[in-house]
Amino acid sequence: MGWGFSEKVREVYRKAGGSPVPNEDVAVALDLFGKTRARLSPTQRDMLKRGEIERVSEGVYRWTAKPKPSQIREAMWRIVRARRTVTVADMVEMAGAAENYAEEYLRLLLRRGIVRGIAGHPAKYQLVKDDGPATPQDTGKADRLRRNRLAKKEALAALDDAFIAINRARMAITATD
C-alpha cells in the first residue's frame, strides 16, 4: 500500500530530525516540479495547524514531532498502568502532556473509578481498576450530545403538536363566524 502525499511530506521532515528543511529540498525529495509542486503549500499549512512543523523562515520549515492528543492519552494510560501511582507532574514529564490536559485525564479516570486520590496527597492518584491496555475513552461528551439531540427532537415534536392545535383552533373559530 502506497503512502499518500501528506505522509510522504511528513517523512521528509521526520528524516531531517528537526533540522530546517527548505521547500526546494522537499520538492527535490518528492520529485515535485511545475504544477505538482503547488500541492506542497496546502499540505504544509495543514501540518502547521496541527503543530507537526514550524516555520523557521520564508519557505523553510522544521519537524516539531509534537504527538497528537490521542497519542498523549495513550502514553498517560500506559504510565498509569506501569507506575500504579502517579501525579500530574509525572504525566507532564513522561507523556509530554500539558498540565491541564493531564489533570483533566486523571479526573476522568477518578470519575470512572479507575484511580483513586491518595489521602493527604491531593495531586496523587493510585490505580485501583485496570481494565487492560485499551485506553479509557471519554464518552461523556458524546452522551451529552446524544441527550441534547433527543431533547431537541422532543421539543420540535411538541412545537409541531402545538402548531397543529393552534391551526385547529383557528379553523374552529373561523367556522363559527
For each residue, the residues with C-beta under 8 A, 3 or more apart:
1:
2:
3: 7 8 11
4: 7 8
5: 8 9 39 43
6: 9 10 43 46 47
7: 3 4 10 11
8: 3 4 5 11 12 30
9: 5 6 12 13 26 30 40 43 44 47
10: 6 7 13 14 47 52
11: 3 7 8 14 15
12: 8 9 15 16 21 25 26 29 30
13: 9 10 16 21 26 47 52 53 61 62 63
14: 10 11 17 63 65
15: 11 12
16: 12 13 19 20 21 62 63
17: 14 63
18: 62 63 64 65
19: 16 62
20: 16 56 57 60 61 62
21: 12 13 16 25 26 60 61 62 63
22: 25 26 59 60
23: 26 27 40 44 59 60 61
24: 27 28 59
25: 12 21 22 28 29
26: 9 12 13 21 22 23 29 30 32 40
27: 23 24 30 31 32 33 37 40
28: 24 25 31 32
29: 12 25 26
30: 8 9 12 26 27 40
31: 27 28 36
32: 26 27 28 36 37 39 40
33: 27 36 37
34: 37
35: 38
36: 31 32 33 39
37: 27 32 33 34 40
38: 35 41
39: 5 32 36 42 43
40: 9 23 26 27 30 32 37 43 44
41: 38 44 45
42: 39 45 46
43: 5 6 9 39 40 46 47
44: 9 23 40 41 47 48 53 61
45: 41 42 48 49
46: 6 42 43 49 50
47: 6 9 10 13 43 44 50 52 53 61
48: 44 45 51 52 53 54 55 61
49: 45 46
50: 46 47 66 68
51: 48 54 64 66
52: 10 13 47 48 63 64 65 66
53: 13 44 47 48 61 62 63 64
54: 48 51 61 62 64
55: 48 60 61
56: 20 60 61 62
57: 20 60
58:
59: 22 23 24
60: 20 21 22 23 55 56 57
61: 13 20 21 23 44 47 48 53 54 55 56
62: 13 16 18 19 20 21 53 54 56
63: 13 14 16 17 18 21 52 53
64: 18 51 52 53 54
65: 14 18 52
66: 50 51 52
67: 71 72 75 96
68: 50 71 72
69: 72 73 101
70: 73 74
71: 67 68 74 75
72: 67 68 69 75 76 95 96 97 101
73: 69 70 76 77 105 135
74: 70 71 77 78 135
75: 67 71 72 78 79 94 95 96 97
76: 72 73 79 80 91 95 97 102 105
77: 73 74 80 81 133 135 136
78: 74 75 81 82 133
79: 75 76 82 83 86 90 91 94 95
80: 76 77 83 84 86 109 114 115 125 127
81: 77 78 84 127 130 133
82: 78 79
83: 79 80 86 90
84: 80 81 126 127
85: 118 124 125 126 127
86: 79 80 83 90 91 106 124 125
87: 90 91 123 124 125
88: 91 92 99 102 103 106 123
89: 92 93 123
90: 79 83 86 87 93 94
91: 76 79 86 87 88 94 95 97 102 105 106
92: 88 89 95 96 97 98 99 102
93: 89 90
94: 75 79 90 91
95: 72 75 76 79 91 92 102
96: 67 72 75 92
97: 72 75 76 91 92 101 102 105
98: 92 101 102
99: 88 92 102 103
100: 103 104
101: 69 72 97 98 104 105
102: 76 88 91 92 95 97 98 99 105 106
103: 88 99 100 106 107
104: 100 101 107 108
105: 73 76 91 97 101 102 108 109
106: 86 88 91 102 103 109 110 115 125
107: 103 104 110 111
108: 104 105 111 112 136 138 140
109: 80 105 106 112 114 115 125 136
110: 106 107 113 114 115 116 117 125
111: 107 108
112: 108 109 129 136
113: 110 116 128 129
114: 80 109 110 127 128 129 130 131 136
115: 80 106 109 110 125 126 127 128
116: 110 113 125 126 128
117: 110 121 122 124 125
118: 85 121 124 125 126
119:
120:
121: 117 118 124
122: 117
123: 87 88 89
124: 85 86 87 117 118 121
125: 80 85 86 87 106 109 110 115 116 117 118
126: 84 85 115 116 118
127: 80 81 84 85 114 115 130
128: 113 114 115 116
129: 112 113 114
130: 81 114 127
131: 114 134 136
132:
133: 77 78 81
134: 131
135: 73 74 77
136: 77 108 109 112 114 131
137:
138: 108 141
139: 142 143
140: 108 143 144
141: 138 144 145
142: 139 145 146
143: 139 140 146 147
144: 140 141 147 148
145: 141 142 148 149
146: 142 143 149 150
147: 143 144 150 151
148: 144 145 151 152
149: 145 146 152 153
150: 146 147 153 154
151: 147 148 154 155
152: 148 149 155 156
153: 149 150 156 157
154: 150 151 157 158
155: 151 152 158 159
156: 152 153 159 160
157: 153 154 160 161
158: 154 155 161 162
159: 155 156 162 163
160: 156 157 163 164
161: 157 158 164 165
162: 158 159 165 166
163: 159 160 166 167
164: 160 161 167 168
165: 161 162 168 169
166: 162 163 169 170
167: 163 164 170 171
168: 164 165 171 172
169: 165 166 172 173
170: 166 167 173 174
171: 167 168 174 175
172: 168 169 175 176
173: 169 170 176 177
174: 170 171 177
175: 171 172
176: 172 173
177: 173 174
